[in-house]
Amino acid sequence: MLDYSFAGDGSYAQQIHHRLFETTTPQGQIRRNDVVSMNICRGREHGIADYNSYREFCGFPRVNNFDQLSDTMTIESIEKMRSLYR
């Protein structure tokens, strides 16, 4: 069983987040596509700007490290991101 406890977006229900695009291969293997990751990829394909560009647009300074996110994120969210992205 896969552990999905690392999922960073709490606004999606677990079943939608992890099972909306679940399929089974002819060999019986379960394949899952993460809907949040798919949405990020779609945004990139359509040229949606990166996080720092949106921060600037909203009047916030650009960030270079996780500690600089404390003006918009909780410590728990920052620590979760820090554990996922080196």
C-alpha positions in Angstrom: 0.0 0.0 0.0 1.3 3.4 -0.9 1.6 6.1 1.8 0.0 9.3 0.7 0.4 11.1 4.0 2.9 13.5 2.3 0.2 15.2 0.1 0.5 18.9 0.5 -2.9 20.2 -0.6 -5.5 19.8 2.1 -8.2 21.3 0.0 -8.8 18.2 -2.1 -10.6 15.2 -0.6 -8.4 12.2 -0.3 -10.4 10.1 -2.7 -10.4 12.8 -5.4 -6.8 13.6 -4.9 -5.6 10.0 -5.2 -8.2 8.0 -6.9 -10.0 10.2 -9.5 -7.7 9.0 -12.3 -7.1 5.5 -11.0 -6.9 2.8 -13.7 -6.0 -0.9 -13.8 -3.6 -2.2 -16.4 -4.3 -5.5 -18.3 -1.8 -7.1 -16.0 -3.8 -6.0 -12.9 -1.5 -3.3 -11.8 -3.2 -0.2 -10.3 -2.0 3.1 -11.8 -2.8 6.4 -10.1 -2.3 9.9 -11.4 -2.3 12.7 -8.8 -4.9 15.3 -9.8 -3.0 18.2 -8.1 0.2 17.3 -10.0 -1.8 17.0 -13.2 -3.2 20.5 -12.6 0.3 21.9 -12.0 1.5 20.4 -15.3 -1.5 21.7 -17.1 -0.8 25.2 -15.8 2.8 25.0 -17.0 1.7 23.8 -20.4 -0.5 26.9 -20.7 2.2 29.3 -19.5 1.0 30.1 -16.0 3.7 32.0 -14.2 5.7 30.5 -11.3 5.1 31.1 -7.6 7.6 33.9 -7.2 6.1 35.8 -10.1 2.7 35.7 -8.5 4.2 36.8 -5.2 5.6 39.9 -6.9 2.3 40.5 -8.6 0.5 40.5 -5.2 3.1 42.8 -3.7 5.2 40.2 -1.8 9.0 39.9 -2.3 10.5 37.0 -4.2 11.7 34.1 -2.0 15.0 32.2 -2.2 14.5 29.8 0.7 11.7 28.1 2.7 12.2 30.4 5.7 11.1 33.4 3.6 7.7 31.8 3.1 6.6 32.6 6.7 4.7 35.7 5.5 2.2 33.6 3.7 2.4 30.0 5.0 2.2 28.3 8.4 5.3 26.8 9.9 3.7 23.3 9.5 3.3 23.9 5.7 6.8 25.2 5.4 8.2 22.2 7.2 6.2 19.8 5.0 7.5 21.5 1.9 11.1 21.5 3.2 10.8 17.7 3.8 9.5 17.1 0.2 11.9 19.5 -1.7 15.6 19.5 -0.9 
